[in-house]
Amino acid sequence: MAVDAILDPAAPAGVVVEQSRGKRIWRRLLRRRSAVAGAVFVAFFVAVAVLAPLVSPYDPAKADWLQVRKPPSMAHWMGTDEIGRDVMARMIWGARASLLAGVVSVTIALMIGVPVGLLSGYCRGWIDHVLQRITDALLACPFLILAIALAAFLGPSLTNAMIAIGISTVPIFVRLTRGQVLAVAVEDYVEAARAIGNPHWRIALRHVFPNVVPPLLVQATLSIAAAILAEASLSFLGLGQQPPAPSWGSMLNTAKNFLAQAPWMAIWPGMAICAVVLGFNLFGDGLRDALDPKET
């Protein structure tokens, strides 16, 4: 149960408190120009990915041997690649793979990490000990190295890359959820709920979990940026999206062989990765500040 609502959880006044709290968070977020700029970047790439069939000027997989490695022009605004495919069309469709990988990977990590962290932090004892030793073992391996190993084991494909990135991100959410639960579980309203005889599952889900959600939202936003970078890395290594399907990472892998003859093949996907990752990071930082109860 949220702290604001405990004053009068059933009365209409409690609803007013919650609504005013939401307005305060929204105002704090809008006051941070960097967060707004990040949200604009993210919204732009999401719109491009969703509207790809409508805004793409060409078929991203169609080769044109008469237009091989042509520089940017009115016909091809971002140039063409090594077999004459339009770079802009591949950039637009590649946004789908990158954003999908980021969102799905973090969703997998949340679905596994949050329940495990909640169980570990609330139950404590031997359950906490066992779960934390498993988490320590996963954290002992660097994030990207673990993702590469899992992707290589599962096989090269975008689906397997998303699973590998999601599993590699799980320890972050386990640790964050556990730490927040340990802090919330000793609050007075949790002790009061326990004293009046509420079952443990109700206390954990009704009184503890809602108060650990804000830090999880911030971490999820930042983790999407890391997942997009990881997907680009896996695709660059041939473990992610497979040709001829477009992906920013695989486009960079191809472009490395033509940096002198066709630098635009590497410039555009590189700039897109930087922009979308920067957008998620700026938005995540602003969201963290907006959700901070110490902020005014």
N, C-alpha and C positions, 0 to 999 in steps of 0.2 A: 504494500500500500504506500502510495506516495506521501511524503511528509506534509505537503500542502493539503491533501485530502483528509488527513487524520483529524484535523480540527472538527470537521463535520462531514463524514464520508457519505451520508445519505441525504443531507439537506441540499437544496438548490444552491445555497451559498458555496458549497464545496465545488459545484460545477463552475461557478463564477471564478473561484480561485484558480481552478485548473485552466480556464480559458484565458485569464489574465496572465498566468504564467507562460502559456504558449505565446501570447502576444509579446511579452517581454523578450522571450527567446528570439522571436522573429525580428524584433526591432534591433536586438544586439547583432544578429547576423547581418542585417541590412546595413548597419553602421560600419561594418568591416569591408572596405572596398576590395581588398584582396580576395575575400571569400566570395563576394558577388562576381568578381572577375573569374574566379575558378568555376563557379556555378554556370556562368555563361559559356565557358570553354566546354564543360561537360555537356551542357544542354545542346550545344552545337553539334558535337560529335554523336550524341545520342540521336538527334534529329537526322543527321546524315546516314547513320546506320539503319534507322527505321525506314527512311524514305529512299534507300539505295535503288530499288527498282525504278523509281520515278525520276531521280536526279542523275543517275549514271548516264553519261553521254554515249557509251559504247558497251558492248559485251566484254566483261573483264577477261574472258578466256579466249576471245577470238584473235587469232594471229593475222597480221598483214605484212607479208614479206617485202612489200614495196615501201613500208614505213619503219624499217628497222632502225632503232636508236636515233630517232629524229628528235631534235631539240624542241622545247616548248614553242608552240605556234597557235594561230587562231583555230586550226583544226584540232590540235591536241594541246590543251592549255598547259599540261605538265609534261609533255613529251611522250615518247614511246619507249618500250623496253627492247630487250635483245631479240625478240621475235615479232616486234611490231604491235604489241598490245598497248592500249591506251593506259598510261600510268594513272591518270585521274580516275578512270573507271575502277582500276584495281585498288586505288587508295580508298575509294568510297565503299567498295565491297569488303575491303580488308578491315574497315572500322567495325564491321559486324563481328568478325572473328575476335578482334582484340577486346571489344567491350563485352562480348558474350563470355570470353574466357575469364575476364575480371569478375563479372557478376556471379557466374556459376561457381567459380573456384571459391570465392568468399562465402557463398551460400552453403557449399559443402562444408567449409571450415566451421561456419556458425552452427550448422545442424549437428556436427559432431562435438565441437569444442565447448559450446555453451552448456549442454546437458552434463558433459563430463566435469567441467569446472564447477557447475552448480552442485553436483553430487559430491565432488571432492571437498569443496569449501564448507558445505553444510553438514555432511556426515562426519568428516574428520576421521580420526582413528586410523585403523589399518587400511580402510578404503582410500583415504587421502594419501597415505604413504605409498601404496601400490600405484595409484594413478599418477602421482607426481614423479615416481621413479621412471615410469614409462615416458612421461612428458620430458623428463631430463634427458633420456636416451635420444629422443627425437630432436631436442634442442642442441644436442652435442654435435649434430651434423649441420653444416651451414644450409640455409634455406634453399638456395639455388642448386647446390650439389645434390641435396636430397630430392628435389624436384626432377633433376636430370636423371638420377638413378631410377626413380619410380617410373618416369616416362619411358626410359629405355627398357625397363622390365615389362611394362604393359604393352609397349609397341607404339610406333609413331602414328599419331592421329590427334586431331584437335580434342576429341572427347577424352582420350587418355591423358593428354596434357592438362586438361582442366582438372581431372581427378587427381593427378600427381601434384599439381599446385595446391589444390584444396587440402589434401592430406598433409602437405608440407606446412601449411598455414595453421593447422589445427592447434599445435602447441601454444601459439601466441594467444589464441582465444581461451584455451584452458587456463593458462596462467592469469590472464586478465580477469576472467570470470571468477576464478577462485579467490583472488585477492580482493575483489569487490565484495564478494559474498562474506568473506571473513570480517570485513569492516562493517557491513550492514547487519550481520547476524547478531551483533552485540548491542544494537540500538534499543532504546527503551520500548518502542512500539512493537518490536519483534518479541522482546521478553514478555510484554503484556499479552500478545497473542498466544504465546506459549503458556502463560499462566492461566488463561481462561479455558485451556484444554483443546485448542486447535490441533488437528493432526499435523505431523511434520510435513507431509506433502503439501498441505494447504498453506502452511507458513512459508515454505520455500517458494511456491509458485505465486502466492497472492501477496505476500508481504516483503519477501526478499528480492525475487527476480525483477519486479518492475523498477526497483531502485538501482539495478546494475545495468539497465538498458542503455542509458545515455553514453557511458564510456564505450560500450560495445558498438554503438552506432558510429562513433568517431573512429574507432579502430577499424571497423568494416570499411569506411570510406577510404582511409589511408591504405588498407590492405588491398583494395581494388587496384590502386595505382601500382603497388608492388606486383600484383598478379598479372597486370598488363605487361609490365616489364619482363616478368618471368616467361609469359607466353611468347613474347617477341624473341627472347633468348632461345627458348626451345624450338621455335620455328626456324630461327637462324641456324640452329644445329641440325635441322631436319627431323626433329622429334615432335613438332606441333602440326599445324595445318599443312596438308600435303598438296603439292602441285597437281593440277593447275589452279586449284582454289587459291584466291588471293589472301595474303596475310602480310602485315607490315614487316614481320620478322623474316619471312621467306623472301620478300622483296629486297630486303637489305642483304640477305645471303647471296642473291643473284647479282645485286648491284656491285658487290665488292670486286667482281671480276672486270668491271667496266668503269671504274672510278675516273680514269683518265679520259676515256672516250665519251662517256655519258654520265657526268656527275649528278644530273637531275634524278637519275634512277635511285640514288641513295639519299639525296637531300630531302625529297618530299616525305618518304616514310619515316626518316629520322626526325624531321620536324613534327610530324603528326604524333609520334610516340612521346616526344618531349612535351608537346602542348597538352595532350590528354592526361599525362601523368602529373604535370604541373597543375592542371585544373583540379584534379582530385585531391592533390596535396593541399592546395590553397583552400579549397572548400572544406576539407577535413580539419585544417587548423582553425578556420573561422567557426566551424560547428563546435569544436572543442571549447573555444572561448565563449560562445553563445550559451552553451549548456552548463558552464561553470557557475554554480550558485553564488560564488563570491563576486562575480561581475555585477556591475550595476547598469 
